[in-house]
Amino acid sequence: GRVMMFDDTGRNLGQLSTGMWFNSLVPSRKRDELYAVETYFSRGVRGERTDVVTVYASKTLSPKGEIKIPAKRMSALISTGLSVLSDDDRFLMVFNFTPAQSVSVIDLENNRFVQEVATPGCAAMYSAGPRDFYSICGNGAFLHLELDDRGRVMRQERSAPIFDPLQDLLLTTGSRKGNTWYFVSQKSFVYGLQMSASGIEQSQRWSLVNEQERADGWGVAGNHGTAMHEKSGRLYVLMHQDKPENYQKPG
């Protein structure tokens, strides 16, 4: 794995080597640091496995340290929700899959692994406040985790189903504006879900295509096909012409 960084003019700022099966680089909002969840093997591509959160200095790109975590973090195609910062930058949540589903909690102020939390049937993580996270579940519900100041789970509860996965499943990649996460569905609808410490609720739902476009086969596309431009308040969604079940093809 590797990270290549550019500024908004296209100038190359540098590159990081990030071990095996790299997913994403997470920038801190409060510290001059970058966080990468990395996997290494004692014999290069085999042998004893070690998973770490590597802390890089954002100005020099030099590694500042490593935090060892359970060697079970999920490797997947580029996806939001596999490593997520709390809104106050205190904790990093790393999603695991063995195929048992769980989350590793890392304290970034004290550079230590805190605990592993089981999240059966629920995947990916979405931050929703200083200590609150949500995970999307297979039955259309969401799992809510709230952490205390030590990173321990003080509340863990499931919501009622928000959507029907048998009728129109949501893609796990979401884009956020404020306290609303926007998800697109296999049938090309947008769901606006408000997430907070007090709970989750659907606030918006609309179709990305009109009837003629839907008849012509237009639909959502890509493994990570959405992006939010916060300043303009615009949601961008990759589209293509194909069958709804081929939503993962490029857009």
Protein Blocks (a to p, Z undefined) as FASTA:
>chain_A
ZZddddfkopafbdcdebjhifbdcddfkbccddddddddfklpgcjdddddddddfklo
pafbdcddddfbccddddehkaccdfklmaccddddfkbccdddddfklopafbdcddeh
iacjddebjkbccdddfkopacdddddfkopafbdcddddfbdfkloccdfbdcdehjbc
cdddfkopacdddddfkbccdfbdcdfbdfklmmnopacedjblcccdfknopacddddd
ddfklmmpcZZ
